[in-house]
Amino acid sequence: MNILILQSSPRAKGNTPWMAEEYKKAAEAAGHDVTLVNVAKKKINGCLACEYCHGKGEGACVQKDDMQELYPLIKEAEVLVLATPIYYFTFNSQMQAAIHRFYNMMTPPKMKKMALLMSSYSPGVYDAAIAQYKYLLGFWKAEDTGIVTAKLDEQQTDETMQKVHELVKNL
């Protein structure tokens, strides 16, 4: 399967990038094609709600930023993995900006499955992010292959690595 991982932590050696890399390793070992993109290092503007994409743009966004690099990847992805740190109870702003810019295509055309990887320093802060993920699953008509959360004492542990690797088995 063609897998796209959008990772949104600005910390290169952080817990969320670690989870994304572990997913990538397991998926590649299982024979899948995987692209991992750190959207926190991309220049992605927020959606302008200008409706250009649904009018004159015929599906193309009026903004010409780094999202242009992602659109072809999104269009070919059969599996989308969102890997995000949780800042103040939901996806961080870097992930939100990328997701909002999916608006021009409404639903990624080939995507059939999704997974969610989240890290935080605190327990019990994932509910809003999980709710958003479930809304995306429903709207995009994608199958949930699983969610892994890792609070402070669970980060970069063998147990969390095993949970991340298990998600790949759900493909």
C-alpha positions as CSV (number, residue, x, y, z in Angstrom):
1,M,0.0,0.0,0.0
2,N,1.0,3.6,-0.6
3,I,1.3,5.2,2.9
4,L,1.7,8.9,3.7
5,I,2.7,9.9,7.2
6,L,2.2,13.6,8.1
7,Q,4.2,14.3,11.2
8,S,3.8,17.7,12.8
9,S,6.3,18.1,15.6
10,P,8.7,20.9,15.3
11,R,11.1,19.0,17.5
12,A,13.3,16.8,15.3
13,K,14.3,14.4,18.1
14,G,10.9,14.5,19.8
15,N,8.5,11.8,20.8
16,T,6.1,12.3,17.9
17,P,8.8,12.0,15.2
18,W,10.0,8.9,17.0
19,M,6.6,7.3,16.7
20,A,6.3,8.3,13.0
21,E,9.7,6.8,12.3
22,E,8.8,3.5,14.1
23,Y,5.6,3.3,12.0
24,K,7.6,3.9,8.8
25,K,10.1,1.2,9.7
26,A,7.4,-1.3,10.4
27,A,5.4,-0.5,7.3
28,E,8.5,-0.7,5.0
29,A,9.5,-4.0,6.6
30,A,6.0,-5.2,5.7
31,G,6.5,-4.2,2.1
32,H,4.6,-1.0,1.9
33,D,5.7,2.2,0.2
34,V,6.0,5.0,2.8
35,T,6.5,8.7,2.5
36,L,7.1,10.6,5.8
37,V,6.7,14.4,5.7
38,N,7.3,16.7,8.6
39,V,4.7,19.4,8.0
40,A,6.1,21.5,10.9
41,K,9.2,22.2,8.6
42,K,7.0,23.2,5.7
43,K,5.6,26.6,4.9
44,I,1.8,25.9,5.0
45,N,-0.6,28.7,5.3
46,G,-4.0,28.4,6.7
47,C,-7.0,28.0,4.4
48,L,-8.3,31.4,3.3
49,A,-11.9,30.2,2.7
50,C,-11.8,32.1,-0.6
51,E,-13.5,29.2,-2.5
52,Y,-11.1,29.6,-5.4
53,C,-10.5,25.9,-5.3
54,H,-14.2,25.1,-5.8
55,G,-14.6,27.7,-8.6
56,K,-12.1,29.1,-11.0
57,G,-9.3,26.9,-9.5
58,E,-11.1,23.7,-10.4
59,G,-9.7,21.9,-7.4
60,A,-6.4,23.9,-7.2
61,C,-5.6,26.1,-4.2
62,V,-4.9,29.7,-4.9
63,Q,-2.0,29.7,-2.4
64,K,1.3,28.6,-3.7
65,D,3.2,27.4,-0.6
66,D,4.7,24.1,0.4
67,M,1.3,22.4,0.3
68,Q,1.9,22.2,-3.4
69,E,4.5,19.5,-2.6
70,L,2.0,17.5,-0.6
71,Y,-1.0,17.5,-2.9
72,P,0.4,14.8,-5.2
73,L,1.4,12.7,-2.2
74,I,-2.1,13.1,-0.7
75,K,-3.8,12.2,-3.9
76,E,-1.9,8.9,-4.2
77,A,-2.0,7.9,-0.6
78,E,-4.1,4.8,0.2
79,V,-3.2,5.1,3.9
80,L,-2.9,8.4,5.8
81,V,-1.1,8.4,9.2
82,L,-1.4,11.6,11.3
83,A,1.4,11.9,13.9
84,T,1.0,14.9,16.1
85,P,2.0,16.2,19.5
86,I,-1.0,17.3,21.5
87,Y,-0.8,21.0,22.5
88,Y,-3.7,22.2,24.5
89,F,-6.0,19.2,23.9
90,T,-5.9,18.9,20.1
91,F,-3.7,18.6,17.1
92,N,-1.0,21.2,17.0
93,S,-1.4,24.2,14.6
94,Q,1.1,22.7,12.0
95,M,-1.1,19.7,11.6
96,Q,-4.3,21.7,11.6
97,A,-3.0,24.0,8.8
98,A,-2.2,20.9,6.6
99,I,-5.6,19.3,7.3
100,H,-7.5,22.5,6.6
101,R,-5.8,22.7,3.2
102,F,-7.3,19.4,2.2
103,Y,-10.4,21.5,1.6
104,N,-9.6,21.9,-2.1
105,M,-10.0,18.1,-2.7
106,M,-12.6,17.5,0.1
107,T,-11.7,13.8,0.3
108,P,-8.3,12.3,-0.7
109,P,-9.3,10.2,-3.7
110,K,-7.4,6.9,-3.0
111,M,-7.3,7.0,0.7
112,K,-9.0,4.0,2.3
113,K,-7.4,3.8,5.8
114,M,-6.0,6.0,8.5
115,A,-4.1,5.8,11.8
116,L,-3.4,8.4,14.5
117,L,-0.2,8.7,16.6
118,M,-0.2,11.2,19.4
119,S,2.2,12.2,22.2
120,S,1.8,14.5,25.1
121,Y,3.4,15.2,28.5
122,S,0.1,14.8,30.2
123,P,-2.4,11.9,30.5
124,G,-6.1,12.4,29.6
125,V,-5.6,15.1,27.0
126,Y,-6.4,13.2,23.9
127,D,-10.3,13.2,23.7
128,A,-10.7,16.3,21.5
129,A,-8.0,15.1,19.1
130,I,-9.6,11.7,18.9
131,A,-13.0,13.2,18.3
132,Q,-11.5,15.3,15.4
133,Y,-9.8,12.2,14.0
134,K,-13.1,10.3,14.1
135,Y,-14.9,13.1,12.3
136,L,-12.2,13.0,9.6
137,L,-12.6,9.2,9.3
138,G,-16.3,9.6,8.8
139,F,-16.0,12.6,6.4
140,W,-13.3,10.9,4.3
141,K,-15.0,7.5,4.5
142,A,-11.7,5.9,5.7
143,E,-11.2,2.8,7.9
144,D,-9.6,3.4,11.3
145,T,-6.5,1.1,11.6
146,G,-5.8,2.4,15.2
147,I,-4.7,5.0,17.5
148,V,-1.6,5.1,19.7
149,T,-1.1,7.6,22.5
150,A,2.1,8.1,24.5
151,K,2.1,10.3,27.6
152,L,5.4,11.3,29.3
153,D,6.3,7.9,30.9
154,E,5.2,6.0,27.8
155,Q,7.3,7.9,25.3
156,Q,10.1,6.1,23.3
157,T,9.5,2.8,25.2
158,D,9.5,-0.7,23.9
159,E,5.8,-1.0,24.8
160,T,4.9,2.0,22.7
161,M,7.1,0.9,19.9
162,Q,5.2,-2.4,19.9
163,K,1.8,-0.6,19.8
164,V,2.9,1.5,16.8
165,H,4.2,-1.6,15.0
166,E,0.8,-3.4,15.7
167,L,-1.0,-0.7,13.8
168,V,0.8,-1.8,10.6
169,K,-0.7,-5.2,11.0
170,N,-4.1,-3.7,10.6
171,L,-3.4,-2.7,7.1
